[in-house]
Amino acid sequence: MSNFEIRAKDGLARLGRFTTKHGTVRTPLLMPVVHPGKSAIRPSELVDDFGFQMVITNSYIINSHERFREQALKEGVHGLLDFNHPIMTDSGTFQMYFHNLPEEEIDPLAILEFQKNIRTDIGTILDAFSKPDVTRTQVEKDVDLSLERAKKSVDKKGEMMLAGTIQGGAYEDLRERSAKEMSALDFDVFPIGGVVPFMEMYRYADIVRMTLAVKK
């Protein structure tokens, strides 16, 4: 991320800040997940009442519902959510995992273009999600597919900041490989992907090992 500034360091911990078209945020930060049609709390209240700086929403959900899609294309995702601060969008990878959707459900380049068209601050590639109980062979295939999609997507990001997600399941060597190859590409953010099922299963030691493997 070319506009990320490290303000202080202590071991592996860092305090920083980065700037988007909708403002500067301090890191580390938490981004509440906002569903465009199901938010009990208005996104603006998340800033005013709770002190959050940024939110994340899902471009697949927005694109899948005509009323969300049309408003987002007309007013941008910020207009849809009535939120004037930075917004990150996910691509639908988790929905494909959670609902067991077929691979052809989402076109990787089409969802990237949609994120550009709704003017999100940080978009995300459509990576391949590895379930915790699959074989190493399947995880390797998911890493390969994620990298293949990343290489096709990164040059099409335009002015949008783009996240290249690191996959590899619980296999530290695959996480390292994914991180090395992804970091050679012109992405702005590198999320550690596929951790939600491990959180749901209370496999926090695995999450720590994944994180350290990627940071190396």
Long-range contacts (C-beta under 8 A, 24 or more apart in sequence): 1-161, 1-188, 1-189, 2-188, 12-215, 20-86, 20-121, 20-122, 20-161, 21-86, 21-121, 22-78, 22-84, 22-85, 22-86, 22-87, 22-121, 23-53, 23-85, 23-86, 25-53, 25-54, 25-85, 25-86, 26-53, 29-53, 29-54, 31-55, 31-56, 31-88, 32-56, 33-57, 33-58, 34-81, 34-83, 35-61, 36-61, 36-62, 36-65, 36-68, 36-72, 36-80, 36-81, 37-65, 37-68, 42-82, 43-81, 43-82, 43-83, 44-82, 44-83, 44-84, 47-83, 47-85, 53-85, 53-86, 54-85, 54-86, 54-87, 54-88, 55-81, 55-83, 55-85, 55-87, 55-88, 56-87, 56-88, 56-89, 56-90, 57-81, 57-87, 57-88, 57-89, 57-90, 58-89, 58-90, 58-92, 58-94, 58-95, 59-89, 59-90, 59-91, 59-92, 59-111, 59-114, 59-115, 59-118, 59-120, 59-123, 59-124, 60-90, 60-91, 60-92, 60-95, 60-106, 60-111, 61-92, 61-95, 62-89, 62-114, 62-118, 63-111, 63-114, 72-118, 73-117, 73-118, 76-118, 76-119, 77-118, 77-119, 77-120, 78-119, 80-118, 86-121, 86-122, 87-120, 87-121, 87-122, 88-120, 88-121, 88-122, 88-123, 88-124, 88-163, 89-115, 89-118, 89-120, 89-122, 89-123, 89-124, 90-124, 91-115, 91-123, 91-124, 91-125, 91-126, 91-127, 92-126, 93-124, 93-126, 93-127, 93-128, 93-129, 93-165, 93-193, 94-129, 94-196, 96-129, 97-129, 97-131, 97-197, 108-149, 108-152, 108-153, 109-152, 109-153, 109-156, 112-153, 112-156, 112-157, 112-162, 113-156, 115-160, 116-157, 116-158, 116-160, 119-160, 120-160, 121-160, 121-161, 122-160, 122-161, 122-162, 122-163, 122-188, 122-189, 123-157, 123-160, 123-161, 123-162, 123-163, 124-162, 124-163, 124-165, 124-191, 125-149, 125-150, 125-153, 125-154, 125-162, 125-163, 125-164, 125-165, 126-153, 127-165, 127-167, 127-193, 128-167, 129-167, 129-193, 129-194, 130-167, 130-168, 130-169, 130-194, 131-197, 132-169, 132-170, 132-197, 132-198, 132-201, 132-203, 134-169, 136-169, 136-171, 136-174, 139-167, 139-168, 139-169, 139-171, 139-174, 140-174, 142-167, 142-169, 143-167, 143-168, 143-174, 143-177, 143-178, 146-178, 146-193, 147-178, 147-181, 147-182, 150-182, 150-185, 150-187, 151-185, 154-185, 154-186, 154-187, 155-186, 157-186, 161-188, 161-189, 162-187, 162-188, 162-189, 163-187, 163-188, 163-189, 163-190, 163-191, 164-189, 164-190, 165-190, 165-191, 165-192, 165-193, 166-190, 166-191, 166-192, 166-193, 166-214, 167-193, 167-194, 168-194, 168-210, 168-213, 169-194, 170-198, 170-203, 170-206, 170-209, 170-210, 172-209, 172-210, 172-212, 172-213, 173-213, 175-210, 175-213, 175-214, 176-213, 176-214, 176-216, 178-214, 179-213, 179-214, 179-216, 190-214
